[in-house]
Amino acid sequence: MNSGSPTAAQKGLKHRTLSAAILDQLRQSILDGTHPAGTQLRQDALADAYGVSRIPVREALFQLEAEGLVRMVPQKGAIVSDLSVEEINDVFELRRIMEPRLLERAIPLFTDADFTRLDAIHARFTAATKAHDVSQWGILNADFHMALYDRAALPRTRQIVAALLQTSDRYTRLQLSTTEAMDRAKSEHAQLIALCRAGAVTEATSFLDGHIGKVHADLLRVIEQRTARARAADGTRQDTSKDTSETTTAEASADGRRRTRSKSLAKGEDLR
């Protein structure tokens, strides 16, 4: 007899559903910069904001840690991860190994429906870049790449690549921050479709490897430029602080001389 009370399984499903919804929102907030690198994500504050217990929030944070978007720090909890050159190198080197292999297996099995789907994703990606819809760049880029590999009978490899593309999302947004990068991405995606349509397996896999390599190099260059700007800004702040300190010291010294002169005048001393 069903008493109407939720079972343990139903409670577990509810928590998983809540956790998945919170995970999606937190991931999006990190990727779009709402929660920038270094931000502390407090479980109690997030639970209050979402109107839930800490359990689904904790589960979502653990998943974000597994994705590399946050790191767990003793006494502080979840901190949004910095852009990591080491992670970028690791992710893109793995992509260059796995994705051409997937594409090689997939091309002989492509159907007209597959090309229709690829064309549609490419059209949405083009529209998103023209509209500067940053929130869609990484998602559509991942959708495009995974659509290329859908026919490959390598489910474990596809699963790993899907996770790598998800990790790449925040980096893709950064890499596509210039018009040149966006135009090249659109052009190279169109070229990949054309090579697949022509059944040019060797050319397509080689082109894909080069495409991923260019994105990798772009990212490293962008991060190097950001680091240089940050150092320059820090140097300017230090110079400004030094100038302010020197000015303050000079003003204090002058003020001290004025007070001494005033006291001496009050005593009738000759200051000549």
N, C-alpha and C positions, 0 to 999 in steps of 0.2 A: 504494500500500500504506500502510495506517495504522499507524504505529509506536507509537501510543498516547500520543505526546507532544502536549500542547495546542498548537493552531495559534495564530498571532498573533491571528486573529479571536476564538478562544475566550478567549484571555488578555484581549483588550479587553472582551469581554462580561462576564467575571468582574469586571474592575475597575469596569465600569459598574454591575453588580449590587451590588457592595460599596459603591460610592459612593452609590447610591440608598438603600440600607439605612441607611448612616451619616447621609445627608442627612435622612432621616425622623426618626431618633432625635435628632439635633442640633436640628432645627427644633422638635420637640416639647419638648425640654429648654429651649429659649429661650422658647417660647410659654407653658410652664407655670411659668416663673420659676426653674427649676433653675439656669439660667445667666442671672442678672439683667443688666440693662444695665451696661456697663462691664467685664464679665468678659472676660479675655483667653483665647482658645481656642488653645492651643498645639498645633501639628501633631504634635510628637513625643509629647506626653502623650496626645493623643487616639488616635494610632496604637497606642501601647502598651495603652491601655484597651480598644480594639477588637480588638487582636491582628492588625493589618494593617500594610501599608507606609504611607508618608505619601501615596502617590499618590491613593488613593480619598478620603482625608481632605481633601487639598488640593482635589480636584474638588468635594467636598461644600461646602467653605468658599466656593469661588468662586460656587457656586449660591446659597448663603445671602446672599452679597454682592449678587447680582443681585436677590434678593427683598427686599433692604433690611434683613435681620435682623442682618447684621454689616457692619462696615466694615474695610477693610484699611488699617492704619496702618504707615508705615515704621518699621523697627526693633522693632515690637511684634507685627505680624501681625494676626490676626483679632480684633476687639473687638466684643462684642455691642452693637448700636446702642441709643442712647437713644430714648425716646419723642419723636418729632419733630412739633411742631405744623405745620411746613411740609409734611411728608409726609402728615399727616392731611388737611390742606386739599386737597392735590393729589389724593390717592386718592379722597376723597369727592366732590370736584367732578367728577372723571372718572366716578365711578359714577352721579352724577345725570344726566350727559349720556347715558351708554351704556345703562344698565339699563332706563329707560323705553322707549327705542327697541327694545330686544330684546323687552320684554314686549308692546309694541304689535304686533310681527310674530308673536309666539307665540300670543296668545289665540285668534285665529280658528281655529287648528289644534289646539287642545287636544282630547284624547280622554278617555274615562272612565278609561283606564289611567293617564293623566297625573295626574288628580285623585286617584286611589287612591294613587299614589306621593307626591304632595304631602301628602295627609292622613297618610300613614305617617311621613314626615319630620317633619311638624309634631308628631305624637304623641311621637316620640323626643325632639324639642327640648323639648317641655313636660316630659317625664319627666326629662331631664337638668337642667333648671333647678330642678325641685322637689328633685332629689337633690343639687343644688349640685355637679354633675359638671363642673367648670370645663374639663377637657380636651376635652369634647365640644361646648361652646357654639359656638365658632368654626367647627368642622367642620360641625356640623349647620346652622348659619346659612348657611354657604356652599353646602351641599348643597341647602337649600331655595331659595335664590335661583337657583342654576344650574338646578334643576328647573323653575322658572318660565319659563326662557328656552330650554329644550331644543328646542322646536319652531321657534325662530327660525332662518331660513336665512341667518344671518350668522356663519359660523364664525370669522372673524378677530375680530369684536367679542366673541363668546363667549369666545374664548381670552384676550383682554385682560382681560375682566371676571373670569374665573376667577383670573387672576394678581392682580388688584386685591383680590379677596376673600381670597386667601391672605395677602396683605400685611396685610389688615385683621384677620386672626385675632387677633393679640395685642391689637389695639385693641378688638375686640368683647368679649373677656374682661374688659377693663378697664371698658368701658361698661356691661356687664351685672353690675357688681359691687353694684348696689343692687336691692332687691326691686321697687321702682317700675319700673326699667328692664326687668327681666325680665318683669314682668306686661304692660308695654306692648308688648314685643317679641312675646309670645305672642298678645296681642289683635290686633295689627296684621298678623301673619302670617295669622291666621285670617280677617281682613277681606280681605286680598289674595286668598286662596283663594276666598272668597265672590264677590268682584267678577269674578274670572276665570271662575268657574263660570256667572255670570250673563251673561258675554260683554260686560261693561261696559268697553270698551277705554279710553275717555277717562277715566272715573272711576278705573280701576285704575292707569293710568300716572301720573295726578296723585297718587293716594294713595301709590304707590311712591316718587315723587320726595319727597313730604313725609316718608315713613318714613325714607329715607336721610338727609334733612336733619336730622331729629330726633336720629338716632344721632350724626351729625356734631357737633351742638350739645352733646349730652350729653358726648361725648369731650372737647371743648374745656373744658367746665365742670369735668370730673373732673381734667384735667391742671392747670387753674388752681388748683383746691383743693389738689392734691398739691404744687404749687410753693409755695403760700402756707404749707402746713404745714412744708415743708422749710426755708423761710426762717425761720419762727418757731422751729423746732427749732435752726437754726444760730444764731439770735440768743440763744436760751437757753444754748446751749453757750458762746457768747462771753461772756455775762454771768457764767456760772458760772466760766469761766476767769479773768475779770477779778476776781471776788470771791475766788477762790482765790489769785490773784497778790497782791491787796491784803492778804489774811490772812497769806500767807507773808511779805510784806514787813514787816508789823506784828510778826509773831512774831520775825522776824530782828532787827528793831530792839530789841524788848524783850529778846531774848536777849543782844544786844550790850550793852545797859545793865546787865544782870545781871552779865555778865563783867567789865565795867568796875568795877562796885561791889565785886565779889569781889576784884579785884586791889587796889583801893584799901584795902579792909579788911585785906587781907594785909599792906599796907605800913604799916598803922596810921594812915591818913589820916582826918581828920575830915570826914564826908560831910554834916554838917548844913548 
